[in-house]
Amino acid sequence: MSAPIPHSRRARLVQLSLAALAVAAIAACGGGGGVGAGGTGITSGTVNGFGSVIVGGVRYDDSSASISREDANDDGKLRLGMSVDVSVDDSCGLAATSCVARGFEIRSDLAGEITADALDPVSGNGTITVMGQDIAVTASTFIHRSSGVASGLGLDAGQIVKVHGRRAAASGVTDWVATYIEIKAASDAGLGTLNSSFQFRLAGTLTGTTGNYQIGGEPVDLAGLTVPTGTNPFVRVRITPAADRPVGGWDVVEIKSQRSRALDQRGRSRVEVQGYVESATVGATSTVLVINGVDVIVADSPAVEFDDGATYDGLATTTSVVEVKGSINDAGQLVATKVELSDEAEREFHVRPNEVSAVTATTFTVSKANTDPLVVEFDAGDFDRATAADIGNSILEIKGNIDRTTGRLIATRIKRDD
């Protein structure tokens, strides 16, 4: 395999002001196009819980929803931390906390070989490099091992992985923050064993000229493709897998501009964006933020609701994940009506009695459609308006954190949800 390719950190402001609706721009109920034929709205975000599927704090009923896989060898299951596009019905309003999903489309941001890593041997946190992009691995990053990959295997150079995540904050030292990583093969030797539909992926700023293009600093070959116009547009590409990067750059087989997604969402009445503040321009009466490529206008006005620790004065400097709700204006900007900070570590599950099995004094297993079974660890201090007798006998709301070593949910609160 080739050695890691040095690259400079991308210029955030140039990239982001042009990448008008990137990874986590959520046009949640009332948009056009996207996942599911005939769908009237799109939610793009990160799965943070189940019962139904929870994305951006909204519960999406998945009982009759389809799931679209990226590659033929994917198992089509939804997992914590995954980036998904959700098609929804137009009846879901701005204040809705639950919607009916028509379909889920699973999508990764990067896929390829880990060419370098700097991970703590105990916690597993640190950084990895994939397709020339530096990626932060945190305690909130969910790691899944594909079929055939040994359980408990940690991240390491040479592995073939898929990465779901968010563009890092302007103050960050990496390009991405991973929310979900799937180990597809334990080493580069396993690349040939993957299904032929598997492709490398790369997302970032397109720079350069014909014959000398780069995406996120990585050389790419765009011969025969229609190249998006504009100054340094944010793009996503699919790439023919290779053990080493070809001399002429990665062989791109498909390129998409994020700008087209923004145009589709203009004039939409319910939009949510979730991510890090990558740039902020503070004015006399309003602040313009860039969050995952979306221009967000936040007025210093009582009409904007701030919640969960968010404040107007703190927007420009916060390093927390920010959730903004509002509507898209004709200029393609998100006009905020509510701003809040998000707890990335805490996961949320709503569990029915028939979904619970294998109950012991300290654990039980939750089995839900469209995802993997999950073991929950608890103790007597976790119950709030509930008791151990309610496990398997009442509808429960469970909040907690994932232990990345065991894959278990360590409960912090269990309460009745009926």
N, C-alpha and C positions, 0 to 999 in steps of 0.2 A: 504494500500500500504506500501511497505517497505521503510525505511528511506534511504536517499542518501548514497551511499557506498563510503567511502573515497578512494581516489586513488592518486597516485603520477603522476606528469606530465611525459609523455613518453619521453624517450631518443631520441631526434630528429635525431641525426646523424646516429645512428644504424638503426633506422626504415627506414629512407628515402633513404639511399644508397642502400637498398635492394628492395624498393617498385617500381620497375622500371617503371611503367607508370600509375600513379594513377588518381585521380579524374579529373584533368583538362589537362592531356596530350593530345595535339591535333595533331593527325596525319591526316591532313586535306585533302589532295587530292592525292591519289596514294597509300593508304595503302590497306591491305587485310583483309578480314573477318569483323565481326562486324554487325552493323545494316543493315538489308535489304539483302536478298539473292542476290548474284551477285554483291553487292556493291564493288567498287574498292578503296574506301577511307573512313576514319572515322575521324570525328571531335568530340572531347569531350570537352565541355566547358559550359559556362554560358550564358543564353539568356540575352542580354542587350538592345534589341530593336526589332522593327518589321517594315516590309515593304521592303523586305521580312523579314525572321527571322535573326537577327543579333547575331552572336556568334564570339567572339574574333576579332571584327572589320570587319568580312567578312559577306556579305549579302547572305543568302541562299534562293533561290527561292523555296517556299513551295507549289506552286500551284498544283503540282501533287504528292506531297510527302505523304507517309503514316505516321501515328503516332502510336507508340506502347506504351501502358499503362503498368504501373507497376502492378496494381491490377485491378480486374474486376470492382470495384466500383469507379475508377478514371474516370473523365469525358474526358480525352484525350486531354485537351487543353494545349497549351504552354503558359507559363507566365514568366514575368520578374524574373530573378534570378534563374530560374530552371537550373539544371544540365541536359544536354542532350547529347546523342550520335547521330551524324548526318552521314548518309551514303551519299557519294557524288560520282560524276562521275570523271573518271581519267583525263578529259580534264582540270580540275582546276589546274593551276600552282601555283608556290610559290608566285608570285607577284599578283595573282588574288585578287580582292576585292569583287567579286561576283561569286557564284557557283550555280549549280542546285542541290537541295537536292533530294535524292531518298526516304529517310525516316528519321524520328526522333524517338529516343527511350528515353523516360523520365526516369530518374533514381535518386533516393534519396540516400543520404549517410548514414543517420541515421533515424530510426523510432522507436518510443516507447513513454513511458510516461515521461513528465517533472517531475522529482523528486525533483528539487530545482530551485529557481530562485532568481536573484538579479537584478531587473529591475527598472529603474527610473520611478516613477509613472506618470511623465509628458511626457517625450520623448519616453518611452518604450524601451530605449536602456539599455544594461547591459549584463548579462549572464544568461543562463539556463543550466540545466544538463539533458541530455537524454542518456540512456544506459551507464551511468557512465562517459560520455564525457562532458567536459565543453565547451560551445558554446557561442561565442560572437554574440550578436544581435546589429547591428549598424543601423545608419540612412539609409544605403543602403540595408538593409534586407527587402525583399518584403514579406508581410504576407497575406496569403489567407485563407479564412474560407470555409470549405467544406459545401456542401448542408446539411442543418439541424443545422448548427452552427450559432449562432446569429451574424449578421453583427456588426462590431465595437468591437467585443470581443477581449480583449488583451490577451497576453500570461500569463499563470499562472500555478502553480504547479498542477499536477493531470490531465492535458490535455494530449490527445494522439496526437502526431504530427509527421509529416515527415519533415526532414531537408535536404536541399541541401546546399552545401558550399565548402569551401577550407580548407585544413590543414593550421593552423596558422603559422605565421613567428616564427623563432627561439626565437625572443625577446618577443613574445606574452605570455600572461598569461593564455590563453585558448588553447584547443586542436583543435578547429575548429572555423571558422568565417562563419556564416550563410549568404547565399545570398537569400534564399527563405525558408520560413517555412509555412507549411500547417497544420492548426488545423483540425484534422480528427474528434475529439470528444471533447466536452467541459469538460468532466471529465472521470475518469477511469471507471465509471459506464457505459459509452457509448461504451466500448471496445467490448462488446458482440453484439452491433448493427451493427458493421462494417461487410462488406462482408467477407465471409470465405477465400477469396483469400488474404486478408490483412495480412501482416507479419511484424514483427519487423525487423529492419536492424541495422547492426553494421559494422564499418570499422576501421581498425587499425592494430597495430603490434601484431602478434601472438607470444606468449611466453609460457613457461611452457613445461610440458611433458604429456604423456598419462595419462588421468584421472585427470589432473590438469592444463588444458589449460586456458589461458586468452587472450582476444583480447582487446587492449587498456586498460588493467587492469581489464576488466570485466570477471568473470569466465564463461566459456562456456563448454557445453557438446558436444564433437565431435564424440561420439560413432557411429560406422558404416560408417563414412565418410573417404575419402582419404585426409589425412592431407598434405598440401604443405611442401616440404622439404626446407632446407636452414636455415640460422640463422635469426630468428625473421623476417620472411617474412611479407609483408603488405597484408592483406586479406580483403575480403568483405563476409559477411554472411547474410543469411536470417534465421529468428528465429521464432519459434512458439510463438504467443502472449500469455502472461500470466499476471495476475494481480500482481504477485510477482515473483521474480526470483527464480526458483527451487533451492533446496539445492545443487544439483550437477552442477549448472550452467545453463545458458540459453540453451534451446533445439535447437541446430542448425540443420536446414534441408538442407542447401546448403552452400558450402564454395567455394570461388573462389580466386585464387592468382592473384595479379596484375602483377606479373612477366610474365605471359603468354601473356598479352597484349603487353608488350615491345618486346618480341621475334617476334610477328606478324608484328611489325612495323620496323624491322631492314632493312636498305638499302632504306628506303622510302625517296623520294626527296622533299616532302613538309610536314613539321611538324610545329606545333605551340603549345607552352605550355604557360599557363596563370595561375599565382598564386603568392604566397608570397615566398620570398627567405627563405628557412628553414635551409640552411647551406651554407657556402661558403669557399672554399679552394683556397687561392690566391697564384699563382705561379709567376715565373719571367716573363713569356710571356702570360699567360692565367689564367683565373679563372674558377674553376668548381663549379657551383651552383647546389643545389638541389631544384627544384620547383615542388611541388606536386608529389614527388617521382621520378622525372625525373632528371638524371644527365645531366647538360647543360654545354657545354664547350664554353666559351666566350674568344676569343683571343683579346689581346691588339694590334689590327691591324686595318689599314684603311679599310680592307675588311669587317669589321663589322660596320654596320650603327647603330648609336644611335639617338633616336628621343624622342620627348615629355618629355624632362627632364631627360632622362636616360644618365648616364655617366659610363665609365668603372670603374673609381675610386670609384664611389658611389654604385656599385652593392652589395658589401658585407654587407653594412649597411642600405640599403633602406628598409623602411617599407611599401612602396607602392606596389600595384599589378603590377607585371612585365609581359610583353608579349614578348616572344622570338620566332622568326621564324628562320627556318633553315632546316636541314635534319638529319635523323638518320643514324649514321655510323654502321658498322658491329658489333661494341661492344655494340650497344644499347644505345649510347649516342647521345644527340641532339647537333649538331655543329651549333652554332648560326651564322646567317648572318644579323639579325636585332634585336635590343633590344629597347623596349620603355616602358614607364610607362603608366598605365591605369587610367582613371578617373572613379571610381566605381559608383559615385553618378549620373552622367549625363546619361540620357537615350536618345535613338535616334529613331525617327519614320519617315517613309516616307509614305505620305498619298495622296491617289488619291481623286479626287472630289466626286466620287460615294461612298466613305467610310466615308463621313462627313455628320452629321445630327445635328439637335437641336442646331443650331447656335444662340448665343445671343451676347450681347455686350462684354461679358467677358469669355464665355465658348463655347465649341462645343464638340460633341461626335464623336469618331473615332471607327468604327466597321470593324474589319478585320477577315478573315477566320482563324480558328484554335486558336483563343484567345478570351478573354473577351472584351466587349466594354470598351472604356476608355474615361473619361471626361478630356478635356484639359482646363486649366485656363490660360488666357493671358491678357496682357495689351498693350497699344500702344507702349511701349518701347521695346517690344520683337521682333518687325519686322525688318528684314534685307533683303533688296531688295524684299520686299513684303509689302502688306497692308492688312487690315481686309477684303477688297473686294476679296482677293484671296482665302479666306477660303471657301471651297466648290466649287471653280471655277478653281483652279490651283493645280498642283502637288506640295506638300509642304514637306520640311524637317523640322522636329520639334525636338528640343533638350530641355531637362528639367530634373527635379527631381520629384520623386514620394513623395507625401504627404501621409505618412503611415496611418494617421488618417482617411483621406477621400478617399484614393486610387486614387486620381486625379494626373495627370501630371501637374506640375507647370512649364509652358514654360519659358525658358530663351532665346530662339532664334527661330524665325519662318522665313523661307526664301523659295522662289520659288525653285523648284527642276526640272524644265523643261528647 
